[in-house]
Amino acid sequence: MEVFVSPERYGIKYPLVACCGGGDPYGVTPNVSCGRGEYKLCHNPRKHGSWDGMHLSEAVYKAIAMGLLRGSYTQPPFATTAYSCTHLSELGFSIEYKSI
């Protein structure tokens, strides 16, 4: 829910709009699905919260994973208890997570 309450914290501009699908306001049309028919594809999937109206985008899954690894969803964060997470900085995620 944090991603949809404060999408800008995660670099998401369109939290409720599907990246791939129909052209209705939320990017989902009942008779058009991603990969079938004349569907539309967004220019930047990283800015969307949903891939096709049913599945979350990679940006949202990344925010969830970082919340699990760095905090807010786990106390203490995995990164502080297990030094095996040395690749976290390579993901380019420098947002400090705080519970809402």
C-alpha positions as MATLAB code, in Angstrom:
seq = 'MEVFVSPERYGIKYPLVACCGGGDPYGVTPNVSCGRGEYKLCHNPRKHGSWDGMHLSEAVYKAIAMGLLRGSYTQPPFATTAYSCTHLSELGFSIEYKSI';
ca = [
       0.000    0.000    0.000;
       2.911    2.372    0.632;
       3.657    2.435   -3.096;
       0.105    3.497   -3.905;
      -0.156    6.019   -1.043;
       3.179    7.710   -1.846;
       4.136    6.589   -5.366;
       6.590    9.466   -5.874;
       8.841    7.989   -3.161;
       9.384    5.035   -5.485;
       9.650    6.910   -8.759;
       6.178    5.860   -9.879;
       4.118    8.514  -11.639;
       1.066    6.420  -12.581;
       0.352    4.029   -9.680;
      -3.089    2.941  -10.898;
      -2.563    2.956  -14.669;
      -1.592   -0.247  -16.472;
       1.430   -0.030  -18.758;
       0.128   -2.577  -21.248;
      -3.491   -2.948  -22.341;
      -6.405   -0.864  -23.552;
      -6.777    2.872  -23.664;
      -9.331    3.516  -20.933;
      -8.380    5.866  -18.070;
      -6.636    3.091  -16.119;
      -5.141    1.431  -19.193;
      -7.462   -1.573  -18.957;
     -10.259   -2.404  -21.372;
     -12.383   -5.550  -20.964;
     -12.033   -6.677  -24.592;
      -8.321   -5.775  -25.000;
      -5.525   -7.533  -23.133;
      -1.785   -7.132  -23.168;
      -0.326   -9.143  -26.043;
      -3.680   -9.782  -27.736;
      -5.498   -7.599  -30.198;
      -4.652   -3.937  -30.614;
      -3.197   -3.205  -27.194;
      -1.181   -0.142  -26.195;
       2.175   -0.124  -24.466;
       3.452    2.713  -22.283;
       6.736    4.471  -23.014;
       8.302    3.972  -19.561;
       7.163    0.914  -17.536;
       9.187    2.086  -14.509;
       6.678    4.894  -14.004;
       3.646    2.562  -13.739;
       2.330    0.590  -10.763;
       0.655   -2.090  -12.850;
       1.860   -4.027  -15.860;
      -1.488   -5.149  -17.301;
      -4.125   -4.279  -14.736;
      -3.749   -7.596  -12.913;
      -0.016   -7.857  -12.283;
       2.145   -5.368  -10.449;
       4.989   -3.727  -12.335;
       8.666   -4.476  -11.794;
       8.969   -1.090  -10.046;
       6.407   -2.139   -7.402;
       8.014   -5.555   -6.896;
      11.373   -3.820   -6.444;
       9.883   -1.516   -3.775;
       8.419   -4.532   -1.955;
      11.722   -6.419   -2.102;
      13.665   -3.415   -0.832;
      11.138   -2.964    1.983;
      11.732   -6.579    3.001;
      15.513   -6.374    2.746;
      16.157   -2.892    4.108;
      13.382   -2.342    6.559;
       9.860   -1.150    7.148;
       8.492   -4.656    6.479;
      11.000   -6.514    8.646;
      12.439   -5.447   11.986;
      15.369   -5.441   12.179;
      15.989   -5.223    8.419;
      17.694   -8.211    6.809;
      20.492   -5.952    5.576;
      21.506   -5.077    9.167;
      21.397   -8.636   10.479;
      22.927  -10.526    7.595;
      25.901   -9.051    5.809;
      25.315  -11.401    2.892;
      23.191   -8.721    1.220;
      26.149   -6.874   -0.264;
      24.426   -6.486   -3.641;
      21.699   -4.143   -2.337;
      23.642   -1.017   -3.249;
      24.092   -2.335   -6.795;
      20.322   -2.187   -7.268;
      20.525    1.595   -7.197;
      17.904    1.932   -4.508;
      18.828    4.638   -2.034;
      15.386    5.460   -0.637;
      15.133    5.359    3.135;
      12.043    3.393    4.078;
       9.771    4.507    6.888;
       6.508    2.977    7.996;
       3.388    4.977    7.247;
];
